[in-house]
Amino acid sequence: MLHAVRFLCSVSGSDVEQQPESSKKKTTASSARRRPSRLVIPVADDAGEVAAGWGAAAAAVKEVDVVVEGEGFCVASRAGPRHEMEDAYAVVTHKIDGDSQLACYGVFDGHGGRAAVDFVSQRLGQNVVSAVLAAAEEHDAVSEAIRAAYLATDDELLSQPQGLSGGACATTALVKGGDLYAAHVGDCRAVLSRDGGTATALTADHTCAAEGEWERIERGGGYVSRSGSGVWRVQGSLAVSRSFGDAGLKRWVVAEPVVSRVPLTAGCEFVVIASDGLWDKVGNQEAVDAVSRNRATACRELVELARSRGSRDDVTVMVVDLERFVRR
């Protein structure tokens, strides 16, 4: 069983190490791709670890609400001005001989309140890692284990006796045995950087306009309509076509993930996982370019960039270093 250590993060909390503004340094062409030193977080035991965080600052705060650095990853997050923070993140590692041989990184975006996203961010990574540890080593078996973990997490959420409301999107990146498995439901996105900074999307947003989604919803007896703001919505209500929770729409808004595998070969550099608060304002290649220029401050800078372009949504950005997992 995985041992869970939960870290709640807020702007004023002492649990989070805030990155000082003075750490932002100009880079030259020769130093733009220099990697920061390895970042380490303590591990409770050899079974595993969960680190999870939520921002909780008022919209009037101008600084990024949450900045977290861990073993090979960093996160920055800011709440939008419209409601309480509904983004979350989680990292689950499984240690073998003191090294993170199996790690799951996730970004989550809730809607209709925090109940669903809080539950999913605490449970999904643990369920994924546990399922993968119990699965056979073949690639198809690992992908199926991830799929089953997503569906099991949704079942757990829907069966909560208190009837948790709302829903949550999620994207996870699992590293195992020299492979990266990206899985998602909804519109959080994972983008890979490889071969000197070329961006490759590992996920495709689950919206009503996405290929096959509209047809799938209508085959199930649902409908898609366009709102006054021009957004296509399931049953005139929800903009994403797949999510956790959303019990009243579950017949059409499924938690079936799309899982893809990428061999981690030479040239794989990092992956950016972020909520749609970033991707609605910043392109895939633009995000990768920002990280390539200065990985140490990129999460913070991307959150600031999305906000400067008018994002009023919650924004959460995670960058995961892949070079330490590359097959040698």
GUMIPA-31575 format. One record per residue (C-alpha): residue number from 1; residue in three letters; chain; x negated, y, z. Coordinates in pm, whole numbers, plus 50000, padded with zeros to 5 digits. Layout:
<rec pos="NUM" code="ALA" unit="A" u="X" v="Y" w="Z"/>
...
# end
This chain:
<rec pos="1" code="MET" unit="A" u="50000" v="50000" w="50000"/>
<rec pos="2" code="LEU" unit="A" u="49878" v="50350" w="49923"/>
<rec pos="3" code="HIS" unit="A" u="49808" v="50572" w="50218"/>
<rec pos="4" code="ALA" unit="A" u="49966" v="50914" w="50166"/>
<rec pos="5" code="VAL" unit="A" u="49821" v="51240" w="50290"/>
<rec pos="6" code="ARG" unit="A" u="50047" v="51537" w="50212"/>
<rec pos="7" code="PHE" unit="A" u="49916" v="51890" w="50181"/>
<rec pos="8" code="LEU" unit="A" u="50170" v="52175" w="50173"/>
<rec pos="9" code="CYS" unit="A" u="50024" v="52481" w="50004"/>
<rec pos="10" code="SER" unit="A" u="50130" v="52842" w="50030"/>
<rec pos="11" code="VAL" unit="A" u="49970" v="53179" w="49970"/>
<rec pos="12" code="SER" unit="A" u="49906" v="53249" w="50336"/>
<rec pos="13" code="GLY" unit="A" u="49837" v="52893" w="50447"/>
<rec pos="14" code="SER" unit="A" u="49492" v="52791" w="50571"/>
<rec pos="15" code="ASP" unit="A" u="49524" v="52456" w="50391"/>
<rec pos="16" code="VAL" unit="A" u="49439" v="52615" w="50057"/>
<rec pos="17" code="GLU" unit="A" u="49100" v="52757" w="49965"/>
<rec pos="18" code="GLN" unit="A" u="49170" v="53071" w="49767"/>
<rec pos="19" code="GLN" unit="A" u="48924" v="53140" w="49486"/>
<rec pos="20" code="PRO" unit="A" u="48778" v="53492" w="49525"/>
<rec pos="21" code="GLU" unit="A" u="48800" v="53737" w="49240"/>
<rec pos="22" code="SER" unit="A" u="48423" v="53779" w="49251"/>
<rec pos="23" code="SER" unit="A" u="48385" v="53424" w="49121"/>
<rec pos="24" code="LYS" unit="A" u="48509" v="53531" w="48778"/>
<rec pos="25" code="LYS" unit="A" u="48191" v="53568" w="48573"/>
<rec pos="26" code="LYS" unit="A" u="48140" v="53663" w="48213"/>
<rec pos="27" code="THR" unit="A" u="48014" v="53381" w="47993"/>
<rec pos="28" code="THR" unit="A" u="47785" v="53388" w="47696"/>
<rec pos="29" code="ALA" unit="A" u="47810" v="53167" w="47389"/>
<rec pos="30" code="SER" unit="A" u="47540" v="52941" w="47528"/>
<rec pos="31" code="SER" unit="A" u="47706" v="52903" w="47868"/>
<rec pos="32" code="ALA" unit="A" u="48072" v="52893" w="47767"/>
<rec pos="33" code="ARG" unit="A" u="48098" v="52515" w="47791"/>
<rec pos="34" code="ARG" unit="A" u="47883" v="52469" w="48100"/>
<rec pos="35" code="ARG" unit="A" u="48068" v="52246" w="48346"/>
<rec pos="36" code="PRO" unit="A" u="48119" v="52348" w="48710"/>
<rec pos="37" code="SER" unit="A" u="47970" v="52136" w="48985"/>
<rec pos="38" code="ARG" unit="A" u="48172" v="51836" w="49095"/>
<rec pos="39" code="LEU" unit="A" u="48448" v="51917" w="49342"/>
<rec pos="40" code="VAL" unit="A" u="48521" v="51672" w="49621"/>
<rec pos="41" code="ILE" unit="A" u="48819" v="51619" w="49849"/>
<rec pos="42" code="PRO" unit="A" u="48806" v="51392" w="50155"/>
<rec pos="43" code="VAL" unit="A" u="48964" v="51048" w="50126"/>
<rec pos="44" code="ALA" unit="A" u="49161" v="50896" w="50411"/>
<rec pos="45" code="ASP" unit="A" u="49066" v="50537" w="50337"/>
<rec pos="46" code="ASP" unit="A" u="48986" v="50298" w="50051"/>
<rec pos="47" code="ALA" unit="A" u="49350" v="50237" w="49969"/>
<rec pos="48" code="GLY" unit="A" u="49431" v="50571" w="49812"/>
<rec pos="49" code="GLU" unit="A" u="49524" v="50932" w="49857"/>
<rec pos="50" code="VAL" unit="A" u="49804" v="51167" w="49765"/>
<rec pos="51" code="ALA" unit="A" u="49757" v="51542" w="49744"/>
<rec pos="52" code="ALA" unit="A" u="50071" v="51741" w="49672"/>
<rec pos="53" code="GLY" unit="A" u="50145" v="52110" w="49672"/>
<rec pos="54" code="TRP" unit="A" u="50417" v="52366" w="49629"/>
<rec pos="55" code="GLY" unit="A" u="50395" v="52743" w="49604"/>
<rec pos="56" code="ALA" unit="A" u="50621" v="52943" w="49833"/>
<rec pos="57" code="ALA" unit="A" u="50528" v="53309" w="49798"/>
<rec pos="58" code="ALA" unit="A" u="50762" v="53595" w="49717"/>
<rec pos="59" code="ALA" unit="A" u="50772" v="53717" w="49358"/>
<rec pos="60" code="ALA" unit="A" u="50631" v="54054" w="49462"/>
<rec pos="61" code="VAL" unit="A" u="50293" v="53898" w="49540"/>
<rec pos="62" code="LYS" unit="A" u="50067" v="53977" w="49244"/>
<rec pos="63" code="GLU" unit="A" u="49796" v="53720" w="49307"/>
<rec pos="64" code="VAL" unit="A" u="49831" v="53357" w="49201"/>
<rec pos="65" code="ASP" unit="A" u="50020" v="53190" w="49483"/>
<rec pos="66" code="VAL" unit="A" u="49831" v="52860" w="49500"/>
<rec pos="67" code="VAL" unit="A" u="49480" v="52769" w="49390"/>
<rec pos="68" code="VAL" unit="A" u="49359" v="52419" w="49477"/>
<rec pos="69" code="GLU" unit="A" u="49035" v="52246" w="49382"/>
<rec pos="70" code="GLY" unit="A" u="48984" v="51873" w="49425"/>
<rec pos="71" code="GLU" unit="A" u="48771" v="51588" w="49303"/>
<rec pos="72" code="GLY" unit="A" u="48748" v="51655" w="48931"/>
<rec pos="73" code="PHE" unit="A" u="49062" v="51869" w="48904"/>
<rec pos="74" code="CYS" unit="A" u="49196" v="52215" w="48979"/>
<rec pos="75" code="VAL" unit="A" u="49548" v="52357" w="49008"/>
<rec pos="76" code="ALA" unit="A" u="49693" v="52707" w="49004"/>
<rec pos="77" code="SER" unit="A" u="50059" v="52789" w="49054"/>
<rec pos="78" code="ARG" unit="A" u="50287" v="53090" w="49085"/>
<rec pos="79" code="ALA" unit="A" u="50658" v="53114" w="49156"/>
<rec pos="80" code="GLY" unit="A" u="50882" v="53301" w="48917"/>
<rec pos="81" code="PRO" unit="A" u="51081" v="53602" w="49036"/>
<rec pos="82" code="ARG" unit="A" u="51424" v="53446" w="48987"/>
<rec pos="83" code="HIS" unit="A" u="51441" v="53176" w="49256"/>
<rec pos="84" code="GLU" unit="A" u="51240" v="52972" w="49502"/>
<rec pos="85" code="MET" unit="A" u="50947" v="52773" w="49368"/>
<rec pos="86" code="GLU" unit="A" u="51061" v="52459" w="49183"/>
<rec pos="87" code="ASP" unit="A" u="50726" v="52343" w="49042"/>
<rec pos="88" code="ALA" unit="A" u="50505" v="52087" w="49216"/>
<rec pos="89" code="TYR" unit="A" u="50194" v="51881" w="49154"/>
<rec pos="90" code="ALA" unit="A" u="50048" v="51558" w="49290"/>
<rec pos="91" code="VAL" unit="A" u="49726" v="51359" w="49265"/>
<rec pos="92" code="VAL" unit="A" u="49699" v="50993" w="49367"/>
<rec pos="93" code="THR" unit="A" u="49363" v="50815" w="49367"/>
<rec pos="94" code="HIS" unit="A" u="49274" v="50453" w="49430"/>
<rec pos="95" code="LYS" unit="A" u="48918" v="50406" w="49547"/>
<rec pos="96" code="ILE" unit="A" u="48702" v="50109" w="49451"/>
<rec pos="97" code="ASP" unit="A" u="48358" v="50106" w="49614"/>
<rec pos="98" code="GLY" unit="A" u="48399" v="50474" w="49695"/>
<rec pos="99" code="ASP" unit="A" u="48467" v="50580" w="49336"/>
<rec pos="100" code="SER" unit="A" u="48798" v="50695" w="49185"/>
<rec pos="101" code="GLN" unit="A" u="48843" v="50411" w="48937"/>
<rec pos="102" code="LEU" unit="A" u="49218" v="50468" w="48918"/>
<rec pos="103" code="ALA" unit="A" u="49373" v="50813" w="48939"/>
<rec pos="104" code="CYS" unit="A" u="49713" v="50960" w="48857"/>
<rec pos="105" code="TYR" unit="A" u="49761" v="51335" w="48805"/>
<rec pos="106" code="GLY" unit="A" u="50107" v="51490" w="48777"/>
<rec pos="107" code="VAL" unit="A" u="50284" v="51821" w="48725"/>
<rec pos="108" code="PHE" unit="A" u="50657" v="51852" w="48798"/>
<rec pos="109" code="ASP" unit="A" u="50919" v="52113" w="48713"/>
<rec pos="110" code="GLY" unit="A" u="51248" v="52107" w="48901"/>
<rec pos="111" code="HIS" unit="A" u="51583" v="52263" w="48822"/>
<rec pos="112" code="GLY" unit="A" u="51895" v="52311" w="49030"/>
<rec pos="113" code="GLY" unit="A" u="51698" v="52343" w="49353"/>
<rec pos="114" code="ARG" unit="A" u="51390" v="52184" w="49509"/>
<rec pos="115" code="ALA" unit="A" u="51538" v="51860" w="49639"/>
<rec pos="116" code="ALA" unit="A" u="51475" v="51650" w="49327"/>
<rec pos="117" code="VAL" unit="A" u="51129" v="51785" w="49247"/>
<rec pos="118" code="ASP" unit="A" u="51015" v="51743" w="49608"/>
<rec pos="119" code="PHE" unit="A" u="51125" v="51379" w="49603"/>
<rec pos="120" code="VAL" unit="A" u="50981" v="51294" w="49262"/>
<rec pos="121" code="SER" unit="A" u="50646" v="51463" w="49324"/>
<rec pos="122" code="GLN" unit="A" u="50604" v="51258" w="49642"/>
<rec pos="123" code="ARG" unit="A" u="50712" v="50925" w="49496"/>
<rec pos="124" code="LEU" unit="A" u="50623" v="50902" w="49126"/>
<rec pos="125" code="GLY" unit="A" u="50243" v="50894" w="49149"/>
<rec pos="126" code="GLN" unit="A" u="50249" v="50634" w="49424"/>
<rec pos="127" code="ASN" unit="A" u="50496" v="50421" w="49228"/>
<rec pos="128" code="VAL" unit="A" u="50286" v="50447" w="48912"/>
<rec pos="129" code="VAL" unit="A" u="49961" v="50349" w="49083"/>
<rec pos="130" code="SER" unit="A" u="50122" v="50064" w="49275"/>
<rec pos="131" code="ALA" unit="A" u="50286" v="49927" w="48959"/>
<rec pos="132" code="VAL" unit="A" u="49964" v="49949" w="48759"/>
<rec pos="133" code="LEU" unit="A" u="49763" v="49775" w="49031"/>
<rec pos="134" code="ALA" unit="A" u="50012" v="49488" w="49022"/>
<rec pos="135" code="ALA" unit="A" u="50017" v="49466" w="48640"/>
<rec pos="136" code="ALA" unit="A" u="49798" v="49265" w="48405"/>
<rec pos="137" code="GLU" unit="A" u="49496" v="49437" w="48251"/>
<rec pos="138" code="GLU" unit="A" u="49628" v="49448" w="47894"/>
<rec pos="139" code="HIS" unit="A" u="49713" v="49793" w="47761"/>
<rec pos="140" code="ASP" unit="A" u="50075" v="49703" w="47691"/>
<rec pos="141" code="ALA" unit="A" u="50116" v="49573" w="48046"/>
<rec pos="142" code="VAL" unit="A" u="49983" v="49898" w="48190"/>
<rec pos="143" code="SER" unit="A" u="50216" v="50106" w="47971"/>
<rec pos="144" code="GLU" unit="A" u="50512" v="49893" w="48075"/>
<rec pos="145" code="ALA" unit="A" u="50418" v="49929" w="48442"/>
<rec pos="146" code="ILE" unit="A" u="50418" v="50308" w="48405"/>
<rec pos="147" code="ARG" unit="A" u="50754" v="50297" w="48231"/>
<rec pos="148" code="ALA" unit="A" u="50899" v="50079" w="48507"/>
<rec pos="149" code="ALA" unit="A" u="50762" v="50313" w="48775"/>
<rec pos="150" code="TYR" unit="A" u="50935" v="50612" w="48615"/>
<rec pos="151" code="LEU" unit="A" u="51268" v="50431" w="48601"/>
<rec pos="152" code="ALA" unit="A" u="51228" v="50299" w="48957"/>
<rec pos="153" code="THR" unit="A" u="51158" v="50651" w="49084"/>
<rec pos="154" code="ASP" unit="A" u="51473" v="50778" w="48914"/>
<rec pos="155" code="ASP" unit="A" u="51676" v="50495" w="49070"/>
<rec pos="156" code="GLU" unit="A" u="51533" v="50583" w="49413"/>
<rec pos="157" code="LEU" unit="A" u="51626" v="50948" w="49366"/>
<rec pos="158" code="LEU" unit="A" u="51979" v="50873" w="49253"/>
<rec pos="159" code="SER" unit="A" u="52036" v="50631" w="49541"/>
<rec pos="160" code="GLN" unit="A" u="51942" v="50874" w="49819"/>
<rec pos="161" code="PRO" unit="A" u="52222" v="50876" w="50077"/>
<rec pos="162" code="GLN" unit="A" u="52217" v="51255" w="50106"/>
<rec pos="163" code="GLY" unit="A" u="52294" v="51283" w="49734"/>
<rec pos="164" code="LEU" unit="A" u="52001" v="51499" w="49627"/>
<rec pos="165" code="SER" unit="A" u="52113" v="51751" w="49365"/>
<rec pos="166" code="GLY" unit="A" u="51940" v="51889" w="49058"/>
<rec pos="167" code="GLY" unit="A" u="51671" v="51725" w="48852"/>
<rec pos="168" code="ALA" unit="A" u="51303" v="51732" w="48763"/>
<rec pos="169" code="CYS" unit="A" u="51076" v="51701" w="48462"/>
<rec pos="170" code="ALA" unit="A" u="50738" v="51531" w="48500"/>
<rec pos="171" code="THR" unit="A" u="50419" v="51464" w="48311"/>
<rec pos="172" code="THR" unit="A" u="50154" v="51230" w="48448"/>
<rec pos="173" code="ALA" unit="A" u="49807" v="51138" w="48328"/>
<rec pos="174" code="LEU" unit="A" u="49678" v="50804" w="48457"/>
<rec pos="175" code="VAL" unit="A" u="49310" v="50718" w="48418"/>
<rec pos="176" code="LYS" unit="A" u="49227" v="50347" w="48429"/>
<rec pos="177" code="GLY" unit="A" u="48939" v="50144" w="48294"/>
<rec pos="178" code="GLY" unit="A" u="48819" v="50401" w="48044"/>
<rec pos="179" code="ASP" unit="A" u="49168" v="50483" w="47914"/>
<rec pos="180" code="LEU" unit="A" u="49403" v="50775" w="47967"/>
<rec pos="181" code="TYR" unit="A" u="49776" v="50697" w="47978"/>
<rec pos="182" code="ALA" unit="A" u="49997" v="51004" w="47935"/>
<rec pos="183" code="ALA" unit="A" u="50365" v="50969" w="48026"/>
<rec pos="184" code="HIS" unit="A" u="50645" v="51222" w="48053"/>
<rec pos="185" code="VAL" unit="A" u="51012" v="51307" w="48073"/>
<rec pos="186" code="GLY" unit="A" u="51119" v="51662" w="47998"/>
<rec pos="187" code="ASP" unit="A" u="50910" v="51958" w="47889"/>
<rec pos="188" code="CYS" unit="A" u="50600" v="51960" w="48108"/>
<rec pos="189" code="ARG" unit="A" u="50314" v="51901" w="47865"/>
<rec pos="190" code="ALA" unit="A" u="49970" v="51739" w="47856"/>
<rec pos="191" code="VAL" unit="A" u="49708" v="51864" w="47609"/>
<rec pos="192" code="LEU" unit="A" u="49372" v="51693" w="47556"/>
<rec pos="193" code="SER" unit="A" u="49048" v="51872" w="47469"/>
<rec pos="194" code="ARG" unit="A" u="48795" v="51673" w="47270"/>
<rec pos="195" code="ASP" unit="A" u="48499" v="51713" w="47036"/>
<rec pos="196" code="GLY" unit="A" u="48398" v="52062" w="47140"/>
<rec pos="197" code="GLY" unit="A" u="48736" v="52207" w="47228"/>
<rec pos="198" code="THR" unit="A" u="48988" v="52073" w="46976"/>
<rec pos="199" code="ALA" unit="A" u="49337" v="52062" w="47130"/>
<rec pos="200" code="THR" unit="A" u="49557" v="51754" w="47088"/>
<rec pos="201" code="ALA" unit="A" u="49904" v="51736" w="47244"/>
<rec pos="202" code="LEU" unit="A" u="49956" v="51406" w="47426"/>
<rec pos="203" code="THR" unit="A" u="50326" v="51466" w="47485"/>
<rec pos="204" code="ALA" unit="A" u="50618" v="51605" w="47284"/>
<rec pos="205" code="ASP" unit="A" u="50875" v="51811" w="47476"/>
<rec pos="206" code="HIS" unit="A" u="51205" v="51633" w="47540"/>
<rec pos="207" code="THR" unit="A" u="51452" v="51896" w="47425"/>
<rec pos="208" code="CYS" unit="A" u="51783" v="51857" w="47246"/>
<rec pos="209" code="ALA" unit="A" u="51616" v="51973" w="46925"/>
<rec pos="210" code="ALA" unit="A" u="51339" v="51712" w="46946"/>
<rec pos="211" code="GLU" unit="A" u="51335" v="51438" w="46685"/>
<rec pos="212" code="GLY" unit="A" u="51581" v="51163" w="46772"/>
<rec pos="213" code="GLU" unit="A" u="51707" v="51318" w="47096"/>
<rec pos="214" code="TRP" unit="A" u="52019" v="51486" w="46956"/>
<rec pos="215" code="GLU" unit="A" u="52117" v="51165" w="46780"/>
<rec pos="216" code="ARG" unit="A" u="52055" v="50955" w="47092"/>
<rec pos="217" code="ILE" unit="A" u="52278" v="51181" w="47300"/>
<rec pos="218" code="GLU" unit="A" u="52561" v="51172" w="47045"/>
<rec pos="219" code="ARG" unit="A" u="52536" v="50793" w="47012"/>
<rec pos="220" code="GLY" unit="A" u="52597" v="50778" w="47387"/>
<rec pos="221" code="GLY" unit="A" u="52915" v="50982" w="47357"/>
<rec pos="222" code="GLY" unit="A" u="52764" v="51316" w="47457"/>
<rec pos="223" code="TYR" unit="A" u="52730" v="51640" w="47268"/>
<rec pos="224" code="VAL" unit="A" u="52477" v="51917" w="47219"/>
<rec pos="225" code="SER" unit="A" u="52583" v="52281" w="47196"/>
<rec pos="226" code="ARG" unit="A" u="52403" v="52611" w="47159"/>
<rec pos="227" code="SER" unit="A" u="52419" v="52859" w="47445"/>
<rec pos="228" code="GLY" unit="A" u="52453" v="53234" w="47410"/>
<rec pos="229" code="SER" unit="A" u="52076" v="53266" w="47449"/>
<rec pos="230" code="GLY" unit="A" u="52022" v="53032" w="47154"/>
<rec pos="231" code="VAL" unit="A" u="51908" v="52729" w="47356"/>
<rec pos="232" code="TRP" unit="A" u="52049" v="52388" w="47266"/>
<rec pos="233" code="ARG" unit="A" u="52187" v="52210" w="47575"/>
<rec pos="234" code="VAL" unit="A" u="52319" v="51865" w="47667"/>
<rec pos="235" code="GLN" unit="A" u="52693" v="51890" w="47739"/>
<rec pos="236" code="GLY" unit="A" u="52645" v="52266" w="47717"/>
<rec pos="237" code="SER" unit="A" u="52447" v="52252" w="48042"/>
<rec pos="238" code="LEU" unit="A" u="52087" v="52125" w="48044"/>
<rec pos="239" code="ALA" unit="A" u="51809" v="52228" w="47805"/>
<rec pos="240" code="VAL" unit="A" u="51594" v="51916" w="47852"/>
<rec pos="241" code="SER" unit="A" u="51713" v="51582" w="47718"/>
<rec pos="242" code="ARG" unit="A" u="51524" v="51361" w="47966"/>
<rec pos="243" code="SER" unit="A" u="51464" v="51412" w="48336"/>
<rec pos="244" code="PHE" unit="A" u="51474" v="51259" w="48681"/>
<rec pos="245" code="GLY" unit="A" u="51800" v="51305" w="48869"/>
<rec pos="246" code="ASP" unit="A" u="52078" v="51513" w="48708"/>
<rec pos="247" code="ALA" unit="A" u="52327" v="51248" w="48818"/>
<rec pos="248" code="GLY" unit="A" u="52625" v="51407" w="48644"/>
<rec pos="249" code="LEU" unit="A" u="52445" v="51390" w="48308"/>
<rec pos="250" code="LYS" unit="A" u="52261" v="51060" w="48359"/>
<rec pos="251" code="ARG" unit="A" u="52448" v="50884" w="48080"/>
<rec pos="252" code="TRP" unit="A" u="52264" v="51107" w="47832"/>
<rec pos="253" code="VAL" unit="A" u="51975" v="51265" w="48023"/>
<rec pos="254" code="VAL" unit="A" u="51764" v="50956" w="48084"/>
<rec pos="255" code="ALA" unit="A" u="51438" v="50906" w="48275"/>
<rec pos="256" code="GLU" unit="A" u="51291" v="50676" w="48010"/>
<rec pos="257" code="PRO" unit="A" u="50934" v="50805" w="47960"/>
<rec pos="258" code="VAL" unit="A" u="50726" v="50812" w="47646"/>
<rec pos="259" code="VAL" unit="A" u="50387" v="50656" w="47725"/>
<rec pos="260" code="SER" unit="A" u="50077" v="50692" w="47508"/>
<rec pos="261" code="ARG" unit="A" u="49719" v="50570" w="47550"/>
<rec pos="262" code="VAL" unit="A" u="49395" v="50748" w="47458"/>
<rec pos="263" code="PRO" unit="A" u="49059" v="50566" w="47486"/>
<rec pos="264" code="LEU" unit="A" u="48821" v="50789" w="47681"/>
<rec pos="265" code="THR" unit="A" u="48525" v="50791" w="47446"/>
<rec pos="266" code="ALA" unit="A" u="48240" v="51039" w="47406"/>
<rec pos="267" code="GLY" unit="A" u="48389" v="51375" w="47316"/>
<rec pos="268" code="CYS" unit="A" u="48686" v="51359" w="47554"/>
<rec pos="269" code="GLU" unit="A" u="48641" v="51664" w="47779"/>
<rec pos="270" code="PHE" unit="A" u="48947" v="51750" w="47986"/>
<rec pos="271" code="VAL" unit="A" u="49325" v="51747" w="47989"/>
<rec pos="272" code="VAL" unit="A" u="49553" v="52041" w="48069"/>
<rec pos="273" code="ILE" unit="A" u="49884" v="51947" w="48233"/>
<rec pos="274" code="ALA" unit="A" u="50130" v="52230" w="48287"/>
<rec pos="275" code="SER" unit="A" u="50494" v="52319" w="48332"/>
<rec pos="276" code="ASP" unit="A" u="50686" v="52492" w="48056"/>
<rec pos="277" code="GLY" unit="A" u="50631" v="52825" w="48228"/>
<rec pos="278" code="LEU" unit="A" u="50287" v="52814" w="48066"/>
<rec pos="279" code="TRP" unit="A" u="50369" v="52651" w="47733"/>
<rec pos="280" code="ASP" unit="A" u="50656" v="52888" w="47655"/>
<rec pos="281" code="LYS" unit="A" u="50398" v="53169" w="47638"/>
<rec pos="282" code="VAL" unit="A" u="50060" v="53006" w="47563"/>
<rec pos="283" code="GLY" unit="A" u="49974" v="52773" w="47273"/>
<rec pos="284" code="ASN" unit="A" u="49797" v="52439" w="47307"/>
<rec pos="285" code="GLN" unit="A" u="49473" v="52552" w="47143"/>
<rec pos="286" code="GLU" unit="A" u="49476" v="52881" w="47328"/>
<rec pos="287" code="ALA" unit="A" u="49498" v="52698" w="47661"/>
<rec pos="288" code="VAL" unit="A" u="49210" v="52467" w="47569"/>
<rec pos="289" code="ASP" unit="A" u="49000" v="52763" w="47458"/>
<rec pos="290" code="ALA" unit="A" u="49054" v="52934" w="47793"/>
<rec pos="291" code="VAL" unit="A" u="48941" v="52626" w="47984"/>
<rec pos="292" code="SER" unit="A" u="48640" v="52579" w="47756"/>
<rec pos="293" code="ARG" unit="A" u="48525" v="52935" w="47823"/>
<rec pos="294" code="ASN" unit="A" u="48525" v="52898" w="48199"/>
<rec pos="295" code="ARG" unit="A" u="48667" v="52587" w="48355"/>
<rec pos="296" code="ALA" unit="A" u="48612" v="52710" w="48710"/>
<rec pos="297" code="THR" unit="A" u="48862" v="52997" w="48674"/>
<rec pos="298" code="ALA" unit="A" u="49078" v="52876" w="48384"/>
<rec pos="299" code="CYS" unit="A" u="49380" v="52758" w="48585"/>
<rec pos="300" code="ARG" unit="A" u="49416" v="53096" w="48752"/>
<rec pos="301" code="GLU" unit="A" u="49360" v="53283" w="48426"/>
<rec pos="302" code="LEU" unit="A" u="49620" v="53078" w="48237"/>
<rec pos="303" code="VAL" unit="A" u="49882" v="53147" w="48503"/>
<rec pos="304" code="GLU" unit="A" u="49800" v="53516" w="48483"/>
<rec pos="305" code="LEU" unit="A" u="49815" v="53506" w="48102"/>
<rec pos="306" code="ALA" unit="A" u="50162" v="53350" w="48098"/>
<rec pos="307" code="ARG" unit="A" u="50288" v="53606" w="48345"/>
<rec pos="308" code="SER" unit="A" u="50133" v="53896" w="48151"/>
<rec pos="309" code="ARG" unit="A" u="50325" v="53780" w="47844"/>
<rec pos="310" code="GLY" unit="A" u="50655" v="53802" w="48024"/>
<rec pos="311" code="SER" unit="A" u="50708" v="53456" w="48172"/>
<rec pos="312" code="ARG" unit="A" u="50969" v="53473" w="48447"/>
<rec pos="313" code="ASP" unit="A" u="50956" v="53099" w="48511"/>
<rec pos="314" code="ASP" unit="A" u="50747" v="52913" w="48766"/>
<rec pos="315" code="VAL" unit="A" u="50403" v="52841" w="48620"/>
<rec pos="316" code="THR" unit="A" u="50182" v="52551" w="48728"/>
<rec pos="317" code="VAL" unit="A" u="49858" v="52456" w="48552"/>
<rec pos="318" code="MET" unit="A" u="49635" v="52157" w="48628"/>
<rec pos="319" code="VAL" unit="A" u="49302" v="52086" w="48456"/>
<rec pos="320" code="VAL" unit="A" u="49149" v="51739" w="48494"/>
<rec pos="321" code="ASP" unit="A" u="48785" v="51669" w="48406"/>
<rec pos="322" code="LEU" unit="A" u="48768" v="51354" w="48191"/>
<rec pos="323" code="GLU" unit="A" u="48395" v="51333" w="48126"/>
<rec pos="324" code="ARG" unit="A" u="48330" v="51139" w="48446"/>
<rec pos="325" code="PHE" unit="A" u="48576" v="50873" w="48324"/>
<rec pos="326" code="VAL" unit="A" u="48437" v="50841" w="47971"/>
<rec pos="327" code="ARG" unit="A" u="48328" v="50495" w="47863"/>
<rec pos="328" code="ARG" unit="A" u="47950" v="50463" w="47860"/>
# end
